[in-house]
């Protein structure tokens, strides 16, 4: 057997050497147009009944840009997804691209900008994305572009529909067109009958003002939205995001007055009052009601205890925080440690001021 194998091996090797070596499969890549004139890009997009445009602003020295080339633009699914798109690479270091770079205000690399066939920006993203993330971005861009066209068509049929105005304003804001968005938000804000649309329009104006560092206007718009009585959780989210604690207190107060069974509003009012160190008597009442309605939720009990502590009612503070610990043995260890530390503070305060001569806050009434 060994002699037969020895005889066959050279023959097998000879046959393999005579067989043709298969050529490597061709690697597919996104067919980028390199640094074309903007007019040529628009002409290419206008062909074939209109094609969307994807601009890749890059530079030879940009590491994430090179990663996109090496790891993303050669993926079959990415190539297929962009088959119907005018794909354009723009090297920002080339002098002839300065005007296009300025047109799109490119500050970081890589920046990828999706445009409608008329060259109007739909949206963008900055930085590296892997193939799956890149595809998600492209599909989101397509959806935004479709939404824009659909909304424009619907608004032509009914230009004063407040919800449509609001949708279009949101879309323009996402596309970083604050001027157009503001005009639409103002029109939608006139919807006195539709409280939700008016609230969201006012919040849209507030957010635009915040992004442009018009802090006073942003706070004023947010508080105006609070007084509509609609979509109050969205108002709360905005006021928390911009740090408007005073406005937040007013929002919670209005909501709790409208619905004294709303645990979130009651607790929110008490927590915000504690943060501002104001209105502790009312905060105590709100926290006590929230605690009962929530079936003695420990964090609300802790807020109630802090309200009593600020008022110098140290024995009540100790009682409620002690009960929160005793009734909730499964609290996470960090919360237990925090509660116990606070309990020691209450006990120290009681020892120093047993007759409540030095309350921890000043009433603003």
N, C-alpha and C positions, 0 to 999 in steps of 0.2 A: 504494500500500500504506500509506504514511504517513497519507493522508487517512482510509482505512478504520479504522486503529487509533485515530486521533484521535476518530472517530465512536463506536467501540465502547466506549472506556474509561469515559465517563460512564454508559453504559447498564449496564455491569458493576458499577460502584460503586453505582448505584441499586438493582440487584437485591440486592446484598450487604447494603445498609442495610435492605432490607425483610425479609430472612431473620431468624428468631428467633435470639437469642444463646443457645448451650447453657449450662445452669446448671452451676456447678462441682460436681464429684463430691463427695459428702459424705465428710468425713474421719472414719473410724471411730476410736474411742478406747475404752480400757478403761473399763467402767462402774463407777467407784468410788463407794462409799457414803462420804459425808463425815461424819466424827466421830459415828458412831452410838454408842448405849450398848452396853456389852459384852454385855448380855443380849440385845439385838436381833441382834447379830452371831451369837451362838450359836443363836438361834432360826432365823435365815436359813440357817445351816450345817446345822441338823438337818432342814430341809425337803428334799424330793426324795431321800430315802434317804441323806442325809449328803453334805455338800460340804466340801472343804478350804477353808481360809481363808488369804488373803494380806493381811498388814497392812503398810502403807507409813507408817512414822513419818517425818514431814517438818516443815518450817517455812517460812513465806513468805520468810525471809531466806536460806534454804539454796540456794546455787547448784547443786550436784549434784542436789538434789531437782527443781529447775526443769528441769534438763537431761533427767532421766528423763521428765518430762511432755512436753517438746518433741521428744525424739529417740527415745523407746522406746515409750511408752504409746499412740502413734498408729500403730504398725506393725501391719499386718494379721496377721502371724504371731503377734505377741504377744497381740493381741486374741483371736484364735482359741484360742491355748493357754490363756488364762485364762477362756474362756467358761463352764466348769463350776465355777468357783471363786468364793467370796464374797470380793470385792476391797474392801478397806477402807482409806481414807486417814485418818490421825490426826495432826492438827496439835498438836505438843507444847506450843505456846504457849497453847493454849486451856485454861482452868482445869478444864473438865469432863472433860478427857482425862488429868488428873494421875494418877488411879488406874490407868488402863490403861498409862500410861507406866511407873509404878512396878512394875506386875505383870510387865512384860517387861524391866525394868532397861535402859531406853534411855539411852545415854550419848553416842552419836554419830549424825550424820545424813548421808544417809538410812540408816535401818535397815529392812530388809524381813524380816519374820518369817512363816514358813510354819507353819500350825497344822493339826492333824487336826480333824475335825468337832466333837470334844468340847472344842476350845480348847487342847489340849496342844501346846506348841511342838515342832515336828519339827526345824527348823534355821533359820538366818538368814544373811544377809550384810549387810555394811556398805559404803556407798559407791556410786559410779556404776558401772553396767555398760552397755555398748552393747547393741543389740537381740540380737545373737547370744549374747553372754555372759549376758544376762538369761535368755534361753530355756534355756541350759545349766543355769543355777542352778535354774530352776523344774523342769526335768525331773529334776534330781538330787534336789530336794525330794520330788517325787512318788515317786521310787524309794525314798528313805529311809522315807517314810510307808508305802509298800507293804511294805518289809522289816520295819518294826516290827509291822505287823498279822500278817504271815506268821510271824514269829518268835514272837509271842505265841501264835498258834494252835498252832505246833509244840511250844512249851514246855508248853502245857496237856496235850498228849498224852504228853510225856516231860520232866517238870520237872527231872530230874537229869542230862540229857545235857550233858556238860561243854562240848562244842563250841557247843551252842546257848546255854548260859549265857554263854560268852565272846562270841559274836556279839551277844547282847542287851546285854551290858555295854559293848562297843565302841559300839554304837548309842546307848546312853544317854550315854556320854561325849561323843560327837559332838554330841548334843543338849544338852550343857551341863547334865547332871543328875548331878553327881559323887556325890551320896549314893546314888542308885539304882545307879549304875555300880559303886561300891565294894562294895556288898552282893553284887552278881552276880560281880564279880571274886574276892571272897573265897570264894564257893561253888565257883567254877571252879578256884581255886588248890588245893583239896583233892583234885584228881584226881592221885593218886600214880601211877596206872598210865599215864595219858596225859601223857607228859613235855612234849610241845609245848603242850598246853592249859594245863598248870600254868605253864610258862615265860611264856606270853603273858599269863596272868592276873596273875602277879607283876609283869610289866612294865606291865600296865595299872594296877595299884596304885601302882607306882613313878611312873608318869607323872602320875597324879592327885595324889600327894603333891608332886611337883615343881611342878605348876601352882599348888598352894596354899602354896608356899614352905615346905614341910616337908622341908628339904634332907636332914637326917640319915635320915629314913625313906625318902626317895626313893633315896638311895645304898644303904641297907641292902637294900631290895627288889630293886634292880638286881643287887646282888651275890648275893642269894639265887637270883635267876633264873639267874645265871651258873653256879651249882653244880648245876643240874638236868642240864646236859649236852645240852640240846635247844635248837633254834632259836637257836644261839649268835650268828649274824650279826645277829639282831634285838637281842640283848643288847648287842652291840658298838655298834650304831647308837644305842641309848639312852644308853649310857655316854659315847659321844663327844658326843652332844647336850648332856648335862648337865655335861660336863667332869670325869667321874670317872676320872682317869687311873690311879689306883691300882687301882680295880676293873677297869679295862680291861686292865691288865697281868695281873691274875689270870685274867681270862677267856681271854686269849690263851695264858697258860701252861697252863691246863686243856685247851684245845683242842689245843695242840701236843702235850701229853702223850698225849691220846687218839688223835691221828693225826699222826705225825711226818713225813708226806708232804704235809701241808697247808701250801702255800707262804704263803697269806694269814695263817694263824695264826703261822707261824714269823717271817715278816717283821714282822707286827704286834707280836709280843712284842719283837723287837729294837728297832723304832722307839719303842715306848712306854718301854722301859727306857732308851733314850737320852734321851727327853724328861724322865724322872725322874732320870736320872744314877745309876742303880742296876743291880746285877747284870750288870755288863759282861761277865764271863767267860761266863755263860750266854747273854747276848745275842749275843756273838760266835759261839758255836756255832750258835745258831738262825739268825743271819744268813748264816753260811757254808753251812749246809744249804739254806736258802731260795735262796741265790744259785746253787748247783749245780742244784737242782730246777727253777729258773726259766730255766735255760740262760743264766746270767750277765746277768740283767736289770740295767741300769745303776743304777737307783735303789736296788736291793737291794745292789749292790756299794758304792754310796755309804754306805748304812747300815752295812755291814760295816766300811768304812774308818773311819767315825766311832766305832764300837765300839772299834777298835784305838787310835784317837787318845785316847779317854777313858782307856784303860788305859796310856797312855804308850808304846804300841808304834807309834812314829811311822813307822818304815820300812815296816811292813806297811800302815799307813794310806795312806802315799804310793803304795805299790805298787798297792793295789786301786783307789784313786781315779784314778791315772794310767791303769790298764788300762780303767777305765770310760770315760774320755775317748777313749783310743786306739781302742777297739773300737766306738765308737758315734759316728762322724763326723756323723751326721744328727740328733744331739740338738738340740732347739730352742736358739736363741741364749741365752735367759735361763738355761737350765739349764747350758749350757757356761760362761757367765760365773760362775754360782754355784759350780760344781765347781772352776773354776780359782782362785777366791778362797779356797775351802776348802783347796785343795792348797797355796796359798801359806802359809796358816795352819799346816798340818802341817809344812811345811819350816821355818818360823820356830820352831815348837815343838821340832823335832829339833835345830836349831842351839843353842837355849837349854838343852836338857836331853838331850844325846845318850846318857846312861846311864840314862834312865828313873828318875830320883830323885824326880820330882814328878808322879805320875799325876794325871789330870784328874778322878778321882772317888774316893770312899771306898767300899770294899766293905762291904756291910751284913751280911756273914757272919762 
